Amino acid sequence: MKNYTAIAALLALALGCGGGAEPKPEPKMEPKSAPKVEAPGEPRPALMPAKLVDPESQHILVAHVLISFAGTGTKAMRTREAAEKLAYEVLTKARKGDDFNKLIRDYSNDEGEGVYGLANHRVSPVDPEFERRRMVPAFGDVGFKLEVGSIGMCVYDPDKSKYGWHIIKRLR
């Protein structure tokens, strides 16, 4: 037992036990390079309205403006950054009450008329509706959550919204 006590005392002295010299402060390291922060612009509108539908309807009718960019399978030639900026501008205009049909005509990259009926999962479509699963996932995810008259947006996502940004207004 004496040996253990002696070893413990030697370890305490060797490692230090609170007394003695003050610890040296760690050297200050200069940051490598601070990330660039863009000047704050106008705040972006929320993608979805505060009030959402629950439970989802079986059938909906939506109008949408598709804002695409080069390389998404549409005829759009703008850059991704320009498309994103335009999408938020169109969302703001739509929520301020601009004529949604005019927004579709002026901005949409959808080859169709921009108005679609959708049948929810496990619901048979009524002509001329589409099955929800036939549209990009984000389109239905937004459309079925909106109240009639509300406007939301799904952002570009290569898996869920591969054609760009969809500004969606629920008509019924």
C-alpha positions in Angstrom: 0.0 0.0 0.0 3.0 2.3 0.7 4.2 1.9 -2.9 0.8 3.0 -4.3 0.7 6.1 -2.1 4.3 7.0 -3.0 3.5 6.5 -6.7 0.3 8.6 -6.5 2.3 11.4 -4.7 5.0 11.4 -7.4 2.4 11.5 -10.2 0.7 14.4 -8.5 3.9 16.3 -8.3 5.0 15.5 -11.8 1.6 16.4 -13.4 0.9 19.3 -11.1 -2.0 19.7 -8.7 -3.0 23.2 -9.0 -0.1 25.1 -7.6 3.0 26.5 -9.3 3.3 28.6 -12.4 0.3 30.0 -14.2 -0.7 28.2 -17.4 0.5 29.8 -20.6 -2.2 31.4 -22.7 -2.8 29.7 -26.0 -1.3 31.6 -28.9 -3.8 33.6 -30.9 -4.4 32.2 -34.3 -5.4 34.4 -37.1 -8.5 33.2 -38.9 -7.6 31.7 -42.3 -10.2 33.7 -44.3 -13.5 34.8 -43.1 -16.4 33.6 -45.2 -17.7 36.3 -47.5 -21.0 37.8 -46.3 -23.2 39.5 -48.8 -24.7 42.8 -47.9 -28.2 42.2 -46.6 -30.8 42.8 -49.2 -34.5 42.8 -48.9 -35.7 40.0 -46.7 -37.1 37.1 -48.7 -40.7 36.1 -48.3 -41.6 32.9 -46.5 -42.0 30.0 -48.9 -45.3 29.0 -47.4 -48.1 30.9 -45.8 -48.5 30.6 -42.0 -51.8 28.7 -42.2 -51.7 25.3 -43.9 -54.4 22.7 -44.7 -54.6 19.6 -42.6 -55.7 17.1 -43.6 -54.9 17.3 -47.3 -57.7 17.4 -49.8 -58.4 14.5 -52.2 -58.5 16.8 -55.3 -57.0 20.3 -55.9 -56.7 22.8 -58.7 -53.6 24.9 -58.8 -52.0 27.5 -61.0 -48.3 27.9 -61.1 -45.4 29.9 -62.4 -42.3 27.8 -63.2 -39.1 29.7 -63.0 -36.4 27.5 -64.6 -32.8 27.9 -65.6 -30.5 26.5 -68.2 -29.9 22.8 -67.9 -33.2 21.9 -66.2 -34.9 20.4 -69.3 -36.8 23.6 -70.2 -36.1 26.3 -72.8 -34.9 28.7 -70.0 -31.5 30.2 -70.6 -31.0 32.2 -67.4 -28.5 31.2 -64.7 -29.6 29.4 -61.6 -28.9 32.5 -59.5 -31.0 34.7 -61.8 -33.8 32.1 -61.7 -33.8 32.0 -57.9 -33.8 35.8 -57.6 -36.7 36.0 -60.2 -38.7 33.3 -58.4 -38.7 35.3 -55.1 -39.6 38.5 -57.0 -42.6 36.7 -58.6 -43.6 35.2 -55.3 -43.7 38.7 -53.8 -45.7 40.1 -56.7 -48.2 37.2 -56.4 -48.7 37.7 -52.7 -49.1 41.5 -53.2 -52.1 40.7 -55.5 -50.7 40.9 -59.0 -52.8 39.1 -61.6 -51.6 35.5 -61.3 -52.6 34.6 -64.9 -50.5 37.6 -66.1 -47.6 36.3 -64.0 -47.9 32.9 -65.6 -47.9 34.5 -69.1 -45.0 36.9 -68.4 -42.6 34.6 -66.4 -43.5 30.9 -66.5 -41.2 28.4 -68.3 -44.0 25.8 -68.2 -44.8 24.7 -71.7 -48.5 24.2 -70.7 -51.1 26.7 -69.5 -49.9 26.5 -65.9 -53.1 25.3 -64.4 -53.4 21.7 -63.2 -55.9 19.5 -61.4 -54.3 16.9 -59.1 -55.6 13.8 -57.3 -53.9 13.0 -54.1 -52.2 9.7 -53.3 -54.6 6.7 -53.4 -57.3 8.8 -55.0 -58.5 8.2 -58.6 -58.0 11.2 -60.8 -61.1 12.8 -62.4 -60.4 13.9 -66.0 -58.4 16.1 -66.7 -56.5 15.7 -63.4 -53.1 14.2 -62.9 -52.1 11.7 -60.3 -50.0 13.5 -57.7 -47.1 11.1 -58.2 -46.9 12.1 -61.9 -45.7 15.6 -60.9 -42.4 16.5 -59.3 -42.8 15.7 -55.5 -42.4 19.3 -54.3 -45.3 20.5 -56.6 -47.8 18.3 -54.8 -46.1 18.8 -51.4 -46.8 22.5 -51.7 -50.1 22.4 -53.6 -51.9 20.0 -51.2 -50.8 22.0 -48.1 -52.2 25.4 -49.3 -55.6 26.7 -48.5 -57.7 27.9 -51.4 -56.4 31.3 -52.5 -53.1 30.9 -50.8 -49.7 31.1 -52.5 -46.6 29.1 -51.7 -43.3 28.2 -53.4 -41.2 25.1 -53.8 -37.6 25.7 -54.3 -35.3 24.1 -56.8 -34.1 20.7 -55.7 -32.7 18.1 -58.1 -34.7 15.4 -56.5 -38.0 17.1 -55.6 -38.3 20.0 -57.9 -35.9 19.4 -60.8 -37.3 22.0 -63.2 -36.7 25.0 -60.9 -38.9 27.1 -58.6 -42.7 26.7 -58.6 -44.8 29.6 -57.4 -48.1 27.9 -56.7 -51.6 29.3 -56.1 -54.3 27.0 -54.9 -57.5 27.7 -56.9 -59.8 25.1 -55.4 
